[in-house]
């Protein structure tokens, strides 16, 4: 495909290939573009030379060719040119390459061209400066022409059938949207785009149902849903919004009559007898993100998937849903821990070799442990795994500080709710590690969480006796807490 009888492949250079792009003959245009595609795949320095010689502008122009072989070659060359090359990405945009790419994708039915175009868009989408334009230009065509028809979502009303969309095209398209969903603008726009969440969720659920948890596009779909769940309670009005206002009113009324513990100083949703809203029978759009069917999908993937990125994204989505101090966090935590019995699957993540998977699982448990209604269940099902994490987690792993912070807060909440059960987990090894955390200047958040854990343990007579057996005394506690001991203990 690179060279014909008229061209000596051994003498072809980047400069000659770019000259061929200007030929009036489609065959020579394709030869030049294929050579650039091949060379830029093998040689990183070739990307700089193509940029220097103005080849990107010529390749973008060839996307408007009526010859499919030329279109495919030009798209493939651009795809390789921009891969991990910010300069070429920005030049492609400057030459109107995003718009030309999207325009060709909208009108072509050629699978090989679609693969190259969606791959090009995926590569471009990793650069923050391009995300706004890609959201405006690429999101509609990727969703309407690829995501919806291939997903299996039956309510799409799309005139394209799944059979004409190649799985590789869907994989590239979801990869692009995965990147775009991490931007604030992308998150808001994608939540509201008709059929997008429905299609991505449907595809993930269909893969779970057909025992394909590690289908390569599932990872992209779950990462999209993870990103779209971020700050959901604050950014998307939902059924819990009005209930939060009602809860605050009840809180104020009860506070005036002395019904709340003044030590906390924070509203605890579990004190209220406010009924939670019924779920939509057929969720649509953003309501999918906090529906029990979505929770079930995440938990199933957490049980069966072997891909760390998928596990991390599932736990991350649940972490987002439980992150706030509002009623959504309360309801999602109960749904995960009690109705769907998901705690063993979350605890499994703490044994992962991936520090990012452990971090997500530990953060999720920390969020859930804020709700007293879950304390009994969590104490029996996850306390052993969390205490083991504090006992044996290596300080050399990535996210060590975040993992330890979450573990300390979870342990603090669960042990203080049931000191008699909790004291059996206060082993010498675990307590020594907590002491080391208090003195760890490189992880200030973890050090603060460790101090708070020891402070609360020391404040309980039953637990204080265990600490004394391990060599703790007032002087040691004072030195660990330092001058901020009283300040820290009063803040939480």
Secondary structure by P-SEA (a helix, b strand, c coil): cccccccccccccaaaaaaaaacccaaaaaaaaaaaaaaaacccaaaaaaaaaaaaaaaaaacccccaaaaaaaaaaaaaaacccaaaaaaaaaaaaaaaaaaaaaccccaaaaaaaaaaaaaaaccccaaaaaaaccaaaaaaccccccccccccccccccccccaaaaaaaaaaaaaaaacaaaaaaaaaccaaaaaaaaaaaaaaaaccccccaaaaaaaaaaaaaccccccccccaaaaaaaaaaaaaaaaaaccccccccccccccccbbbbbcccccccccccccaaaaaaaaaaaaccccaaaaaaaaaaaaaaaccccaaaaaaaaaacccccaaaaaaaaaacccaaaaaaaaaaaaaaaccccaaaaaaaccaaaaaaaaccccccccaaaaaaaaaaaaaaaaaaaccccccccccaaaaaaaaaaaaccccaaaaaaaaaaaaaaaacaaaaaaaaaacccaaaaaaaaccaaaaaaaac
